[in-house]
Amino acid sequence: MPKMQELVEPKANLALQSVSAPETASETELRPWGSFTILEEGKGYKIKRIEVKPGHRLSLQMHHHRSEHWIVVSGTAKVTCGDKETLLSTNQSTYVPPCTSHRLENSGVIPLILIEVQNGEYLGEDDIVRFQDDYARTSKN
């Protein structure tokens, strides 16, 4: 009689073969508000580690082609999503649908660190429409 491992192993191998390998992490990119690092990227998704310096915020922006999920790792995030403003702390999360204005802010005294999961047909950095920006990077896309 075959062992249980022998019965399960071929199915596990088939499942692994059908998944494409993700791209590896890239270098950290600095921004006026902090930094981000792409941890993993594959077809239709991208995972970033974002760090926002105390007292700084990202632009009020939106994306046509992607949604975003934000999970707070440490610090407190002030999140604007559409007309709603929310405070998130460690281990809390939120969802930003495509074509929705949003902003991330660190109004605390320690760095805000979060994980961002992007999903969509196009995930390029040029899919950002900025409505207001503390660093004069507004656009009219």
N, CA and C atoms as an extended XYZ file, in Angstrom:
423
Properties=species:S:1:pos:R:3:atomname:S:1:resname:S:1:resid:I:1 pbc="F F F"
N         0.843       -1.188        0.000 N   MET     1
C         0.000        0.000        0.000 CA  MET     1
C         0.882        1.244        0.000 C   MET     1
N         0.616        2.250       -0.899 N   PRO     2
C         1.453        3.449       -0.952 CA  PRO     2
C         1.260        4.320        0.286 C   PRO     2
N         2.334        5.018        0.621 N   LYS     3
C         2.273        5.939        1.755 CA  LYS     3
C         1.442        7.157        1.371 C   LYS     3
N         0.893        7.851        2.374 N   MET     4
C         0.067        9.040        2.134 CA  MET     4
C         0.856       10.098        1.383 C   MET     4
N         2.126       10.288        1.717 N   GLN     5
C         2.948       11.301        1.070 CA  GLN     5
C         3.050       11.045       -0.439 C   GLN     5
N         3.174        9.774       -0.826 N   GLU     6
C         3.266        9.437       -2.239 CA  GLU     6
C         1.982        9.793       -2.978 C   GLU     6
N         0.844        9.674       -2.339 N   LEU     7
C        -0.423        9.993       -2.973 CA  LEU     7
C        -0.611       11.499       -3.129 C   LEU     7
N        -0.140       12.276       -2.195 N   VAL     8
C        -0.360       13.723       -2.193 CA  VAL     8
C         0.668       14.446       -3.046 C   VAL     8
N         1.882       13.970       -3.072 N   GLU     9
C         2.981       14.678       -3.723 CA  GLU     9
C         2.739       15.025       -5.198 C   GLU     9
N         2.237       14.115       -6.062 N   PRO    10
C         2.039       14.500       -7.469 CA  PRO    10
C         1.073       15.668       -7.644 C   PRO    10
N         0.005       15.724       -6.868 N   LYS    11
C        -0.943       16.836       -6.976 CA  LYS    11
C        -0.279       18.151       -6.581 C   LYS    11
N         0.522       18.132       -5.533 N   ALA    12
C         1.214       19.351       -5.092 CA  ALA    12
C         2.167       19.835       -6.185 C   ALA    12
N         2.860       18.929       -6.832 N   ASN    13
C         3.780       19.314       -7.907 CA  ASN    13
C         3.041       19.940       -9.079 C   ASN    13
N         1.883       19.426       -9.437 N   LEU    14
C         1.104       19.987      -10.528 CA  LEU    14
C         0.668       21.404      -10.209 C   LEU    14
N         0.231       21.632       -8.977 N   ALA    15
C        -0.213       22.968       -8.578 CA  ALA    15
C         0.942       23.960       -8.636 C   ALA    15
N         2.117       23.572       -8.199 N   LEU    16
C         3.270       24.465       -8.217 CA  LEU    16
C         3.706       24.799       -9.644 C   LEU    16
N         3.577       23.855      -10.548 N   GLN    17
C         3.990       24.083      -11.927 CA  GLN    17
C         3.096       25.083      -12.643 C   GLN    17
N         1.840       25.208      -12.232 N   SER    18
C         0.917       26.094      -12.933 CA  SER    18
C         1.021       27.552      -12.472 C   SER    18
N         1.759       27.830      -11.390 N   VAL    19
C         1.908       29.182      -10.874 CA  VAL    19
C         3.220       29.773      -11.388 C   VAL    19
N         3.154       30.951      -11.987 N   SER    20
C         4.377       31.585      -12.465 CA  SER    20
C         5.129       32.200      -11.298 C   SER    20
N         6.432       32.163      -11.372 N   ALA    21
C         7.266       32.697      -10.292 CA  ALA    21
C         7.186       34.217      -10.269 C   ALA    21
N         7.022       34.802       -9.077 N   PRO    22
C         6.981       36.265       -8.982 CA  PRO    22
C         8.360       36.872       -9.182 C   PRO    22
N         8.379       38.146       -9.551 N   GLU    23
C         9.635       38.865       -9.645 CA  GLU    23
C        10.136       39.147       -8.241 C   GLU    23
N        11.449       39.329       -8.107 N   THR    24
C        12.036       39.549       -6.791 CA  THR    24
C        11.914       41.010       -6.370 C   THR    24
N        12.219       41.263       -5.111 N   ALA    25
C        12.132       42.614       -4.548 CA  ALA    25
C        13.093       43.565       -5.247 C   ALA    25
N        12.675       44.811       -5.346 N   SER    26
C        13.532       45.834       -5.949 CA  SER    26
C        14.118       46.720       -4.856 C   SER    26
N        14.954       47.628       -5.249 N   GLU    27
C        15.542       48.566       -4.300 CA  GLU    27
C        14.477       49.521       -3.777 C   GLU    27
N        14.760       50.095       -2.644 N   THR    28
C        13.863       51.075       -2.046 CA  THR    28
C        13.935       52.375       -2.836 C   THR    28
N        12.763       52.953       -3.130 N   GLU    29
C        12.698       54.238       -3.821 CA  GLU    29
C        12.310       55.309       -2.819 C   GLU    29
N        13.104       56.376       -2.773 N   LEU    30
C        12.853       57.475       -1.846 CA  LEU    30
C        11.881       58.467       -2.448 C   LEU    30
N        11.012       59.003       -1.610 N   ARG    31
C        10.056       60.041       -1.983 CA  ARG    31
C        10.141       61.136       -0.925 C   ARG    31
N         9.595       62.338       -1.200 N   PRO    32
C         9.648       63.405       -0.193 CA  PRO    32
C         8.945       63.031        1.111 C   PRO    32
N         7.938       62.177        1.046 N   TRP    33
C         7.154       61.765        2.215 CA  TRP    33
C         7.716       60.551        2.936 C   TRP    33
N         8.676       59.843        2.321 N   GLY    34
C         9.223       58.615        2.901 CA  GLY    34
C         9.824       57.731        1.840 C   GLY    34
N         9.375       56.471        1.760 N   SER    35
C         9.939       55.542        0.779 CA  SER    35
C         8.991       54.374        0.537 C   SER    35
N         9.268       53.630       -0.553 N   PHE    36
C         8.562       52.371       -0.780 CA  PHE    36
C         9.513       51.368       -1.410 C   PHE    36
N         9.239       50.106       -1.140 N   THR    37
C        10.003       48.997       -1.698 CA  THR    37
C         9.017       48.005       -2.292 C   THR    37
N         9.242       47.603       -3.529 N   ILE    38
C         8.405       46.567       -4.132 CA  ILE    38
C         8.919       45.227       -3.626 C   ILE    38
N         8.067       44.523       -2.887 N   LEU    39
C         8.451       43.242       -2.302 CA  LEU    39
C         8.245       42.088       -3.273 C   LEU    39
N         7.166       42.174       -4.041 N   GLU    40
C         6.854       41.119       -5.008 CA  GLU    40
C         5.929       41.684       -6.056 C   GLU    40
N         6.041       41.143       -7.266 N   GLU    41
C         5.228       41.614       -8.384 CA  GLU    41
C         4.970       40.449       -9.321 C   GLU    41
N         3.731       40.322       -9.752 N   GLY    42
C         3.355       39.283      -10.698 CA  GLY    42
C         2.231       39.793      -11.574 C   GLY    42
N         1.703       38.942      -12.426 N   LYS    43
C         0.634       39.349      -13.326 CA  LYS    43
C        -0.603       39.759      -12.530 C   LYS    43
N        -0.963       41.042      -12.613 N   GLY    44
C        -2.167       41.539      -11.975 CA  GLY    44
C        -2.030       41.961      -10.523 C   GLY    44
N        -0.815       41.858       -9.953 N   TYR    45
C        -0.661       42.293       -8.561 CA  TYR    45
C         0.755       42.808       -8.299 C   TYR    45
N         0.859       43.644       -7.269 N   LYS    46
C         2.145       44.161       -6.792 CA  LYS    46
C         2.020       44.363       -5.289 C   LYS    46
N         3.058       43.987       -4.549 N   ILE    47
C         3.076       44.147       -3.096 CA  ILE    47
C         4.223       45.085       -2.729 C   ILE    47
N         3.886       46.155       -1.990 N   LYS    48
C         4.879       47.149       -1.584 CA  LYS    48
C         4.931       47.280       -0.071 C   LYS    48
N         6.099       47.634        0.423 N   ARG    49
C         6.274       48.084        1.807 CA  ARG    49
C         6.418       49.593        1.717 C   ARG    49
N         5.548       50.326        2.397 N   ILE    50
C         5.549       51.790        2.340 CA  ILE    50
C         5.870       52.331        3.725 C   ILE    50
N         6.773       53.317        3.768 N   GLU    51
C         7.095       53.989        5.025 CA  GLU    51
C         6.850       55.484        4.841 C   GLU    51
N         6.018       56.048        5.725 N   VAL    52
C         5.681       57.470        5.670 CA  VAL    52
C         6.268       58.138        6.922 C   VAL    52
N         7.059       59.183        6.701 N   LYS    53
C         7.695       59.896        7.806 CA  LYS    53
C         6.634       60.622        8.647 C   LYS    53
N         6.898       60.767        9.958 N   PRO    54
C         5.958       61.504       10.815 CA  PRO    54
C         5.695       62.915       10.273 C   PRO    54
N         4.415       63.309       10.271 N   GLY    55
C         4.036       64.632        9.800 CA  GLY    55
C         3.942       64.773        8.293 C   GLY    55
N         4.117       63.690        7.545 N   HIS    56
C         4.064       63.744        6.082 CA  HIS    56
C         2.855       62.973        5.556 C   HIS    56
N         2.512       63.258        4.300 N   ARG    57
C         1.399       62.566        3.658 CA  ARG    57
C         1.661       62.453        2.162 C   ARG    57
N         1.022       61.468        1.553 N   LEU    58
C         1.084       61.295        0.113 CA  LEU    58
C         0.081       62.237       -0.532 C   LEU    58
N         0.162       62.376       -1.828 N   SER    59
C        -0.775       63.249       -2.533 CA  SER    59
C        -2.200       62.686       -2.461 C   SER    59
N        -3.175       63.591       -2.597 N   LEU    60
C        -4.556       63.177       -2.792 CA  LEU    60
C        -4.605       62.727       -4.242 C   LEU    60
N        -4.893       61.457       -4.479 N   GLN    61
C        -4.716       60.872       -5.804 CA  GLN    61
C        -5.771       59.823       -6.099 C   GLN    61
N        -5.719       59.320       -7.325 N   MET    62
C        -6.537       58.171       -7.711 CA  MET    62
C        -5.837       57.417       -8.830 C   MET    62
N        -6.307       56.200       -9.070 N   HIS    63
C        -5.750       55.339      -10.117 CA  HIS    63
C        -6.910       54.815      -10.961 C   HIS    63
N        -6.725       54.820      -12.266 N   HIS    64
C        -7.763       54.305      -13.166 CA  HIS    64
C        -7.783       52.778      -13.232 C   HIS    64
N        -6.612       52.155      -13.104 N   HIS    65
C        -6.489       50.739      -13.449 CA  HIS    65
C        -6.209       49.800      -12.289 C   HIS    65
N        -6.203       50.292      -11.053 N   ARG    66
C        -5.886       49.398       -9.939 CA  ARG    66
C        -6.641       49.777       -8.666 C   ARG    66
N        -6.812       48.760       -7.831 N   SER    67
C        -7.303       48.951       -6.464 CA  SER    67
C        -6.116       48.746       -5.539 C   SER    67
N        -6.273       49.151       -4.283 N   GLU    68
C        -5.207       48.986       -3.303 CA  GLU    68
C        -5.795       48.525       -1.974 C   GLU    68
N        -5.083       47.622       -1.315 N   HIS    69
C        -5.379       47.209        0.056 CA  HIS    69
C        -4.204       47.674        0.897 C   HIS    69
N        -4.470       48.339        2.014 N   TRP    70
C        -3.418       48.807        2.911 CA  TRP    70
C        -3.560       48.110        4.252 C   TRP    70
N        -2.454       47.536        4.748 N   ILE    71
C        -2.417       46.895        6.054 CA  ILE    71
C        -1.350       47.602        6.880 C   ILE    71
N        -1.738       48.158        8.035 N   VAL    72
C        -0.796       48.892        8.882 CA  VAL    72
C         0.052       47.904        9.679 C   VAL    72
N         1.376       48.053        9.565 N   VAL    73
C         2.323       47.226       10.303 CA  VAL    73
C         2.711       47.917       11.607 C   VAL    73
N         2.986       49.228       11.535 N   SER    74
C         3.269       50.000       12.750 CA  SER    74
C         2.952       51.466       12.512 C   SER    74
N         2.641       52.160       13.593 N   GLY    75
C         2.249       53.560       13.494 CA  GLY    75
C         0.746       53.700       13.331 C   GLY    75
N         0.331       54.925       13.041 N   THR    76
C        -1.087       55.223       12.836 CA  THR    76
C        -1.266       55.902       11.488 C   THR    76
N        -2.181       55.386       10.691 N   ALA    77
C        -2.459       55.924        9.357 CA  ALA    77
C        -3.750       56.716        9.373 C   ALA    77
N        -3.677       57.936        8.883 N   LYS    78
C        -4.892       58.711        8.627 CA  LYS    78
C        -5.197       58.500        7.148 C   LYS    78
N        -6.320       57.862        6.867 N   VAL    79
C        -6.667       57.467        5.505 CA  VAL    79
C        -7.871       58.267        5.033 C   VAL    79
N        -7.733       58.883        3.868 N   THR    80
C        -8.864       59.500        3.189 CA  THR    80
C        -9.191       58.613        1.996 C   THR    80
N       -10.453       58.186        1.896 N   CYS    81
C       -10.902       57.355        0.778 CA  CYS    81
C       -12.260       57.884        0.361 C   CYS    81
N       -12.294       58.562       -0.791 N   GLY    82
C       -13.518       59.241       -1.196 CA  GLY    82
C       -13.805       60.355       -0.215 C   GLY    82
N       -15.025       60.396        0.336 N   ASP    83
C       -15.413       61.420        1.308 CA  ASP    83
C       -15.185       60.974        2.753 C   ASP    83
N       -14.666       59.754        2.943 N   LYS    84
C       -14.526       59.184        4.277 CA  LYS    84
C       -13.088       59.310        4.786 C   LYS    84
N       -12.933       59.689        6.056 N   GLU    85
C       -11.620       59.772        6.690 CA  GLU    85
C       -11.599       58.807        7.870 C   GLU    85
N       -10.528       57.988        7.978 N   THR    86
C       -10.433       56.953        8.992 CA  THR    86
C        -9.035       56.927        9.595 C   THR    86
N        -8.938       56.577       10.875 N   LEU    87
C        -7.651       56.331       11.513 CA  LEU    87
C        -7.470       54.824       11.650 C   LEU    87
N        -6.319       54.331       11.202 N   LEU    88
C        -6.004       52.907       11.306 CA  LEU    88
C        -4.742       52.735       12.132 C   LEU    88
N        -4.729       51.714       12.983 N   SER    89
C        -3.530       51.407       13.758 CA  SER    89
C        -3.038       50.005       13.396 C   SER    89
N        -2.004       49.569       14.076 N   THR    90
C        -1.350       48.294       13.783 CA  THR    90
C        -2.364       47.159       13.611 C   THR    90
N        -2.175       46.408       12.529 N   ASN    91
C        -2.974       45.236       12.176 CA  ASN    91
C        -4.367       45.571       11.657 C   ASN    91
N        -4.654       46.835       11.398 N   GLN    92
C        -5.920       47.198       10.762 CA  GLN    92
C        -5.658       47.451        9.279 C   GLN    92
N        -6.724       47.374        8.486 N   SER    93
C        -6.550       47.510        7.040 CA  SER    93
C        -7.726       48.242        6.420 C   SER    93
N        -7.539       48.629        5.143 N   THR    94
C        -8.605       49.272        4.388 CA  THR    94
C        -8.439       48.938        2.908 C   THR    94
N        -9.497       49.173        2.154 N   TYR    95
C        -9.531       48.906        0.717 CA  TYR    95
C        -9.825       50.203       -0.024 C   TYR    95
N        -9.063       50.453       -1.091 N   VAL    96
C        -9.274       51.624       -1.941 CA  VAL    96
C        -9.664       51.124       -3.334 C   VAL    96
N       -10.921       51.314       -3.752 N   PRO    97
C       -11.350       50.859       -5.081 CA  PRO    97
C       -10.713       51.694       -6.197 C   PRO    97
N       -10.678       51.175       -7.424 N   PRO    98
C       -10.187       51.977       -8.552 CA  PRO    98
C       -11.047       53.232       -8.721 C   PRO    98
N       -10.455       54.254       -9.297 N   CYS    99
C       -11.150       55.510       -9.615 CA  CYS    99
C       -11.729       56.209       -8.378 C   CYS    99
N       -11.101       56.012       -7.230 N   THR   100
C       -11.532       56.635       -5.976 CA  THR   100
C       -10.405       57.506       -5.442 C   THR   100
N       -10.701       58.763       -5.152 N   SER   101
C        -9.658       59.628       -4.595 CA  SER   101
C        -9.279       59.120       -3.206 C   SER   101
N        -7.974       59.162       -2.913 N   HIS   102
C        -7.488       58.655       -1.634 CA  HIS   102
C        -6.179       59.329       -1.240 C   HIS   102
N        -5.884       59.254        0.050 N   ARG   103
C        -4.650       59.831        0.582 CA  ARG   103
C        -4.265       59.053        1.834 C   ARG   103
N        -2.958       58.945        2.041 N   LEU   104
C        -2.387       58.296        3.207 CA  LEU   104
C        -1.545       59.321        3.941 C   LEU   104
N        -1.739       59.418        5.268 N   GLU   105
C        -1.040       60.436        6.054 CA  GLU   105
C        -0.542       59.852        7.372 C   GLU   105
N         0.639       60.299        7.793 N   ASN   106
C         1.174       59.938        9.099 CA  ASN   106
C         1.146       61.180        9.974 C   ASN   106
N         0.125       61.286       10.802 N   SER   107
C         0.027       62.436       11.701 CA  SER   107
C         0.627       62.113       13.060 C   SER   107
N         1.247       60.939       13.193 N   GLY   108
C         1.857       60.512       14.452 CA  GLY   108
C         3.307       60.962       14.585 C   GLY   108
N         3.992       60.399       15.585 N   VAL   109
C         5.374       60.786       15.874 CA  VAL   109
C         6.388       59.690       15.555 C   VAL   109
N         5.904       58.503       15.157 N   ILE   110
C         6.814       57.431       14.728 CA  ILE   110
C         6.535       57.129       13.259 C   ILE   110
N         7.493       56.532       12.548 N   PRO   111
C         7.246       56.195       11.135 CA  PRO   111
C         6.028       55.277       10.985 C   PRO   111
N         5.243       55.546        9.958 N   LEU   112
C         4.107       54.700        9.585 CA  LEU   112
C         4.628       53.683        8.582 C   LEU   112
N         4.453       52.413        8.892 N   ILE   113
C         4.870       51.351        7.971 CA  ILE   113
C         3.638       50.538        7.620 C   ILE   113
N         3.432       50.335        6.324 N   LEU   114
C         2.295       49.527        5.901 CA  LEU   114
C         2.658       48.686        4.692 C   LEU   114
N         1.857       47.681        4.478 N   ILE   115
C         1.965       46.831        3.295 CA  ILE   115
C         0.815       47.204        2.383 C   ILE   115
N         1.147       47.446        1.121 N   GLU   116
C         0.138       47.785        0.114 CA  GLU   116
C         0.081       46.641       -0.891 C   GLU   116
N        -1.119       46.151       -1.141 N   VAL   117
C        -1.323       45.134       -2.179 CA  VAL   117
C        -2.147       45.785       -3.276 C   VAL   117
N        -1.547       45.908       -4.454 N   GLN   118
C        -2.230       46.478       -5.618 CA  GLN   118
C        -2.744       45.341       -6.488 C   GLN   118
N        -3.954       45.503       -7.018 N   ASN   119
C        -4.521       44.557       -7.974 CA  ASN   119
C        -5.068       45.330       -9.151 C   ASN   119
N        -4.821       44.834      -10.370 N   GLY   120
C        -5.377       45.482      -11.541 CA  GLY   120
C        -4.677       45.089      -12.816 C   GLY   120
N        -5.238       45.593      -13.913 N   GLU   121
C        -4.701       45.258      -15.234 CA  GLU   121
C        -3.409       46.013      -15.544 C   GLU   121
N        -3.213       47.170      -14.919 N   TYR   122
C        -2.001       47.964      -15.126 CA  TYR   122
C        -1.578       48.549      -13.784 C   TYR   122
N        -0.309       48.353      -13.403 N   LEU   123
C         0.170       48.742      -12.075 CA  LEU   123
C         1.328       49.731      -12.125 C   LEU   123
N         1.524       50.408      -13.250 N   GLY   124
C         2.635       51.347      -13.397 CA  GLY   124
C         2.481       52.583      -12.521 C   GLY   124
N         3.623       53.168      -12.156 N   GLU   125
C         3.625       54.378      -11.336 CA  GLU   125
C         3.017       55.571      -12.072 C   GLU   125
N         2.882       55.487      -13.386 N   ASP   126
C         2.289       56.598      -14.145 CA  ASP   126
C         0.752       56.548      -14.161 C   ASP   126
N         0.155       55.581      -13.481 N   ASP   127
C        -1.305       55.553      -13.329 CA  ASP   127
C        -1.692       56.250      -12.023 C   ASP   127
N        -1.168       57.458      -11.845 N   ILE   128
C        -1.492       58.265      -10.672 CA  ILE   128
C        -1.998       59.614      -11.164 C   ILE   128
N        -3.219       59.937      -10.785 N   VAL   129
C        -3.763       61.269      -11.050 CA  VAL   129
C        -3.729       61.991       -9.704 C   VAL   129
N        -2.927       63.048       -9.620 N   ARG   130
C        -2.791       63.799       -8.363 CA  ARG   130
C        -3.711       65.017       -8.381 C   ARG   130
N        -4.510       65.155       -7.335 N   PHE   131
C        -5.416       66.298       -7.207 CA  PHE   131
C        -4.823       67.378       -6.315 C   PHE   131
N        -4.074       66.975       -5.303 N   GLN   132
C        -3.430       67.914       -4.389 CA  GLN   132
C        -2.175       67.238       -3.859 C   GLN   132
N        -1.089       68.026       -3.743 N   ASP   133
C         0.177       67.441       -3.331 CA  ASP   133
C         1.002       68.470       -2.569 C   ASP   133
N         1.550       68.076       -1.435 N   ASP   134
C         2.373       68.961       -0.610 CA  ASP   134
C         3.735       69.250       -1.247 C   ASP   134
N         4.080       68.503       -2.291 N   TYR   135
C         5.403       68.606       -2.898 CA  TYR   135
C         5.342       69.080       -4.349 C   TYR   135
N         4.263       69.768       -4.710 N   ALA   136
C         4.071       70.377       -6.041 CA  ALA   136
C         4.179       69.358       -7.179 C   ALA   136
N         3.575       68.172       -6.996 N   ARG   137
C         3.590       67.150       -8.041 CA  ARG   137
C         2.194       66.912       -8.617 C   ARG   137
N         1.313       67.894       -8.604 N   THR   138
C        -0.040       67.695       -9.118 CA  THR   138
C        -0.020       67.450      -10.612 C   THR   138
N        -1.036       66.728      -11.091 N   SER   139
C        -1.157       66.440      -12.522 CA  SER   139
C        -2.597       66.659      -12.956 C   SER   139
N        -2.792       66.741      -14.256 N   LYS   140
C        -4.143       66.943      -14.804 CA  LYS   140
C        -4.550       65.786      -15.693 C   LYS   140
N        -4.070       64.572      -15.416 N   ASN   141
C        -4.373       63.395      -16.250 CA  ASN   141
C        -5.847       63.100      -16.265 C   ASN   141
